[in-house]
Amino acid sequence: MSVSNILISACLLGRPVRYDGKGKPLVHPAIDRWKAEGRLVAFCPEQAGGLSTPRPPAEIEGGATGEDVIEGRASVIEKTGRDVSQAFVEGGRKAVDFARAHGCAYALLIDGSPSCGSGFIYDGSFSGGRHPGLGVTAALLRRAGIEVFSDREIEALAARLAEGT
């Protein structure tokens, strides 16, 4: 049986790709093991969609979700007021293509992000309010049949991989 790779938010490996120009390294023995096995494939959908780093923070408007953005019912708006929905959708589509090209059956993504959030996303008020939902990339990956885990679910991903599927 072939071993599946894991698409990982580049910021979780410490790469300075977040909106604030920083990384957010995820420290866990499983990360070290998967790195050593060559299974981690880093990707930043926001950069892939053409956004610069650093960039203004962005949130999905009105308490909507990434699914709403994909379907054209909501937008991803920067704090400046600029609509960056197209960049988020394009980056998400590139993430799906990249994951498929690199044999990724799983994704480990940073929670809260309007791209990568899978447990929660911010509500669009830029006040720290959040709600359950998927970001744009997480929604597109799930639609493509790739299992998505947040950075808070690394134990669940490790257990899933231990099942050998």
N, C-alpha and C positions, 0 to 999 in steps of 0.2 A: 504494500500500500504506500502511495506517495505521501510525503509530509507536506502539509499546507503551510504556506507563508502567512504572515500577519502584516497587514497594512497598519501602520502606526502614524498617528499625528506627529509630524516632524518636531513640533515643540516639546513633545514628551521625551524625546531623545536629547533635549537641551539645545536644539537648534534655534537661533534667534529669529524666528519667523512670525511670532505673535504680533498682534496689532501694535503693541507697545515696544516692539523690537527686541523682545526677550524670549527666552525659552522657558519651559516649565517642566524640568526633568522629572520623570517618574522613576523613583528609586525602589527597586523590588528585585529579589533574587530571580524571579521568573524573567524579568527583562534581561538580566545578565546572561541567563541560560539561553534565551532565544537569540540574543546577539551573538553569542559564541557559536550557536548552531547555524547562524546565517539566515534566520527565518524572518527577521524584521525588515520591512520595506517602508522607509520613511517617505511621507508625502505631506505637503501643505496645500490644500485645495484653494485657499484664498490667494496664495502666490500664483498657483497654477491658473487661476481665473484672471490674472493680470493685475491684482492689487499690489501696491507697494508695501514695503516694510521700512519704518513704521507706517501706520495708517490710522485714521480716526477709528474709534470703536464703532461697531455696527451691531444692531439688534434687529430682529424680525418684528415688524410693527404690530401694534394692537393685540398682543398676546396670541398671535397666530404661530404657525409652525412651519418647518421646512416643507412639509407636504403642501401647505397653502401657497408658499412661494413657487414651488414647482408647477402647481396648477394655475398660477397667475392670479390667485385670490389675495395675495399679500406681497409685501416688498421687504427687502432687507435695506435698512436705512442707516447711514452713518450718522453720528452725533451732529455732524455739520448740516444734515438734512439731505445729503446726496443719496440717491437711490443706486445701490450697488447690487441689486438682485441679479442682473445678467452675469456679473463676475462670479457670484456665488454659485449660480446654476452651472455655468461653464466649468468652474473649478470642480464641482461635484461630479459632473459628467467625466471630466478628465481623471478624477480619482477612481471611478468605476473602471474605466479603460485601463488605467495603470494597475489596479488591483488584479484585474483579469490577466493582463500581460505578465504579471509576476506570480501567478499561481496563488493568490491570496483568497482563502475561503473565509477568513476572519479579519475584522478590523478592530483596533484598539484606539479609541478616539477621546480627545479631551472633552470633558463635559462642560456645558454652559455655552459653548461657542455656537454662533448662528450657522456655522458650517457643520461642526463635528459633534455638537451636543446630542446625546442619545437618552439621557435620563432626564435632564432639564435644559431649558434654554431661558435666556432673559426675555422679559415681557415687552420690550420696545420702549420703555419709559426712561431708560438710562438712569434708573434710581436704585438698581440692585434687585428689583423685583424679578422673580423667576417663577416658572411653571413647568409641569411635565411636558415633554415633547421632543421631537427630533429636529436637528438642524438640517440644512439642505443636503449636505454631503451624506450624513447618516441616513437620511430618508432614501436618497438615490442608491446607496450601497445596499440597503435592505431590499429595495425593489429589485435589485440585481441578484438577490439570493446570497449576499455576503452577510455573515453573522456579525453584528455590531455590538461591541462592549465598550463601556465608558472606562475612564482611568480609575474609577472607584470599583470596577468589577473585574479587576485583574485576577482575583482568585477564581471567579466563575469561568473566565477564559482558560485559565490553567487547568481547571477541572474538565472543561469541555475538550481541551487538547489531549488530556490524559485518557479520555474515552477512545481516542484513536480515530476520531471521525474528522 
